């Protein structure tokens, strides 16, 4: 049964119902099929998406800009220097003004609270393109990719995120358990995610019966994994911590030895960009079990689905 998502915000996967996630995936599959057939589908003809970026981007900018264009709409790129926020205008006033011009806002920024505040005061859908706390569009594209590989029923499958319990780990955890996958965070002591986010994942898992585990040994964590997921050791804005994190997290590098501790068919995922030789080796990133570029492509299709459902 179709779920009406028109006018909603997408701030966190935690906020989405299981039915809404399924609606996004079904819409993404349809839009991907139409794209492969070369058949135009433009439900957002004449609509404008404002894209606010205070963090640099490759996949987020290109996929949203191409996506809104393919849906018949127009993208307006707004860097931090293009807005008056840095000169003292409030997020509330910015949200109210942009709501008079645009049909939707996608924001990629540092502070998660900024996205919450923007959505609070805007009269149009706000989509979280990434914050320091969460990366929902990436996680939805990841689980859409997993479904393409393993089928829609993911109960009993295991997603293992190794490394830092960062923003990507949070959103992948939310999405995994809401899709019925067991979720394991394999990280060193001190690199767990914020307790409130871990509790959200535990609570979300109760909806589907998924299991959630925190394991501090990388080889123990990946036992029985269907997917091993890695991300950069130091996220954007954490460059000053790079050397410390590199030292602490290198035992959790995804290499051929760690992959061998899982199953022969275990998939490798990464949100990209990858720092090859740090969190992952070339042999794994370019190996036969890697689906990193399928994930990257699916950012386009899933985000098109999100825009089509929220902005129509």
HELIX and SHEET records of a PDB file:
HELIX    1   1 UNK A   13  UNK A   15  5                                   3    
HELIX    2   2 UNK A   18  UNK A   37  1                                  20    
HELIX    3   3 UNK A   59  UNK A   70  1                                  12    
HELIX    4   4 UNK A   80  UNK A   82  5                                   3    
HELIX    5   5 UNK A   85  UNK A   87  5                                   3    
HELIX    6   6 UNK A   91  UNK A  101  1                                  11    
HELIX    7   7 UNK A  112  UNK A  121  1                                  10    
HELIX    8   8 UNK A  136  UNK A  150  1                                  15    
HELIX    9   9 UNK A  167  UNK A  178  1                                  12    
HELIX   10  10 UNK A  195  UNK A  208  1                                  14    
HELIX   11  11 UNK A  218  UNK A  221  1                                   4    
HELIX   12  12 UNK A  239  UNK A  241  5                                   3    
HELIX   13  13 UNK A  242  UNK A  249  1                                   8    
HELIX   14  14 UNK A  250  UNK A  252  5                                   3    
HELIX   15  15 UNK A  256  UNK A  260  1                                   5    
HELIX   16  16 UNK A  282  UNK A  285  1                                   4    
HELIX   17  17 UNK A  292  UNK A  311  1                                  20    
SHEET    1   A 4 UNK A  74  UNK A  79  0                                        
SHEET    2   A 4 UNK A  48  UNK A  53  1                                        
SHEET    3   A 4 UNK A 104  UNK A 108  1                                        
SHEET    4   A 4 UNK A 125  UNK A 130  1                                        
SHEET    1   B 5 UNK A 212  UNK A 215  0                                        
SHEET    2   B 5 UNK A 182  UNK A 186  1                                        
SHEET    3   B 5 UNK A 158  UNK A 162  1                                        
SHEET    4   B 5 UNK A 227  UNK A 230  1                                        
SHEET    5   B 5 UNK A 267  UNK A 270  1                                        
END                                                                             
